[in-house]
Amino acid sequence: MTLFPTARTGAGLVFTSGLAAIDPTTMTVSVTDFHAQAAAVFDQLDAALLEFGSSRDRVLKLDCFLAERQWFPAWNTAFSTYFTTAAPARTTTITTLPIEGLLIEVQAIAVAESRGRSS
């Protein structure tokens, strides 16, 4: 059993864990640039959604945690680039993230499709 699952499903929804640009083996930041971290987070989100038969256009709610307010404009750009058709409701919080050098973490709730894996 995975200690930290990427996502879980229930009631027809996919709930992701916090997704971040972290090497799971060393628990260190895998890339230091904000744009690279955002891209890594969105790659993880796509993979988690696909695993459970969903996709980015089925995301209903997205929570973003930023390490510093200065990243908010870059976050807005990344968000609008990633969600080109159906943007979800979203919340952005400025907070201290748990690993030094981590700049962004996201979690999402999406509608699952029946063809995906259940858990």
Residue pairs with C-beta under 8 A, 6 or more apart in sequence:
4 17
5 17
5 119
6 16
6 17
6 19
6 44
6 47
6 48
6 51
7 14
7 15
7 16
7 17
7 48
7 49
7 51
7 52
8 14
8 15
8 119
9 15
9 52
9 112
9 116
9 117
9 118
9 119
12 111
12 112
13 60
13 109
13 110
13 111
13 112
14 48
14 49
14 52
14 54
14 108
14 109
14 110
14 111
14 112
14 116
15 107
15 108
15 109
16 45
16 48
16 49
16 106
16 107
16 108
16 109
16 110
17 107
18 65
18 105
18 106
18 107
19 41
19 44
19 45
19 48
19 105
19 106
19 107
20 37
20 40
20 41
20 97
20 99
20 102
20 104
20 105
20 106
21 29
21 30
21 31
21 36
21 37
21 40
21 41
21 102
21 104
22 28
22 29
22 30
22 99
22 102
23 29
23 30
27 99
28 99
28 101
29 37
29 99
29 100
29 101
29 102
30 40
31 37
31 40
32 101
34 71
34 74
34 103
34 104
35 74
35 78
37 102
37 103
37 104
38 74
38 75
38 78
38 104
39 78
41 104
41 105
41 106
42 78
42 82
45 56
45 59
45 106
45 108
46 55
46 56
49 55
49 56
49 58
49 59
49 108
49 110
51 116
51 117
52 110
52 112
52 116
52 117
52 118
52 119
53 112
53 113
53 114
53 115
53 116
53 117
54 110
54 111
54 112
54 113
54 116
55 110
56 82
56 83
56 110
57 85
57 86
58 86
58 110
58 111
58 112
58 113
59 83
59 86
59 88
59 108
59 109
59 110
60 88
60 89
60 109
60 110
60 111
61 88
61 89
61 90
61 91
61 108
61 109
62 79
62 88
62 89
62 90
62 91
62 106
62 107
62 108
62 109
63 90
63 91
63 92
63 93
63 106
63 107
63 108
64 75
64 79
64 90
64 91
64 92
64 93
64 104
64 105
64 106
65 92
65 93
65 94
65 95
65 97
65 104
65 105
65 106
66 72
66 75
66 92
66 93
66 94
66 95
66 103
66 104
67 94
67 95
67 96
67 97
67 102
67 103
67 104
68 94
68 103
69 94
71 103
71 104
72 92
72 94
75 92
75 104
79 87
79 90
80 87
88 108
88 110
97 103
97 104
97 105
